[in-house]
Amino acid sequence: MPFVANFNFYGSIFVFVLSVLSNVLALSFYKHYEIHGNGYLMMLFFQCLYDLGFAVFSIYFRIDEIIVGYHSFYRYLQSTNKVKLTQKHFILGIFLAMSVPFILGFDLWLSYDYSVTPNIVWTLDQQSNYVDPTMAEHSVSVSCPMDKPIFLIAIGGFFVYLDCNYIFITVIFFKYRQYFQKFSNQMTPGTRKVHSEFTRILFFQAFTPLILTSGPVLFYLLSILLHWGWRDGDVVPTEDLNSSVSNIQLFLN
């Protein structure tokens, strides 16, 4: 198996195992809580279960920023009680969250040049006397003309999509924070403490992927547009900086 394939496989397994162990550690503390049935403690318990499910989905789909944006938005709506959420809202949210990446990915697929020989990378390496252990004579590569309009639309769409996700998350986060600050004078000291801790958790969950996932991806897309030569540029940042582990570690801290 080529090195990159091994790296992807073992990197994903490492992320999954570490996420599961972190969640199990958090859930093991639940039996030590003195006040059973406390709503805040139950919220923490189910939040850990959510992160465990997030780790499972992330290992297959790599949809960190989609899940965080979707979760933050509906958490805000539920907390403020401005909209009565129904199953219809849930299905609509899932559809919108998945349809945009699908359309952009389909555009990128249409931009491939299928007339180019599949082993173009290996051929070019042979011509330049470059040895890449991950490439062999029968390795298959894809070619995308970077001046093709549909390719530029797809890449530009990814930029816009990631930016919109985090503009949306930022606005919702501050609205959520502002809503509770408005009623802080009517809260007991214990409730204010719960709110402060909960807001801190939400902050780390919402903005960690911006640094650890979206940042490297945006940098890689920028390197494509600027024609920087960077082999395996998509593998290294996305495997080394994975937000599912960081989210649960920040949550525990």
Secondary structure, 3 states (H helix, E strand, C coil): CCHHHHHHHHHHHHHHHHHHHHHHHHHHCHHHCCCCCCHHHHHHHHHHHHHHHHHHHHHHHCCHHHHHHHHHHHHHHHHHCCCCCCHHHHHHHHHHHHHHHHHHHHHHHHCCCCCCCCCHHHHHHHHCCCCCCCCCCCCCCCCCCCCCHHHHHHHHHHHHHHHHHHHHHHHHHHHHHHHHHHCHHHCCHHHHHHHHHHHHHHHHHHHHHHHHHHHHHHHHHHHHHCCCCCCCCCHHHHHHCCHHHHHHHHHHC
